[in-house]
């Protein structure tokens, strides 16, 4: 299999050591994550970005 035919994405590369990434992760407070999620739900998307639409459910 050549790289040209590869369909899978390359592995995630953080650009930092595991220790640094893990340290940053451990500093995250769950309350801040919850607040960020709620804030992102109320923000308007930037102009020119289409919103995702749900697919119509198929009849069974």
N, C-alpha and C positions, 0 to 999 in steps of 0.2 A: 504494500500500500504506500503510495507516495503522499507527500505533504499537500500536493495540489488537490487530491481527491478527499482529503480529510474533512469530515463534516462536523466533528466535535470541536468545541471551543478549547483553546489551550487552558492549562491549569491556572487557577487564580494566583496572581503574583501581587503580594502586598507592598513590595518595595521597602520593607523594613524587617527587622529580625522578629522571630516569633516572640521573644521576651518583651520587646517593645509593644507589639500588637496586643499581646495578652495583658500587659500592664494597662494599656489604654482601655481595653475591654473591661477590666476589673474596676476601673474608675467610674464607669457608667452607672448612673443611678436609675433604677427602674421608673421612678416618678418622672424623671426628665424625658425618658423614652415615651412614656404615656402622654405627656404634655406635647411632645413633638408630633406624635401621631395625630392627636386631636387638632393641633394647629394646622397640620398639612391637609386635613379634611375640610377645613373652612377656607383655606386660601383659594383664590381664583387662579386658574392656570394662565401662564403667559400667553400673549396674543400669538396666534398662528399655530398653537398646539391643539390638536383635536382631542376631545375627551373620549375615553373608551366607552363603547356602548355594549350593553349585554346582548348576548345572542338570544334570538327568540327560541323558546323551548319547542322541541319537536313533538308533534302529537303522537301518541302511542296507539 
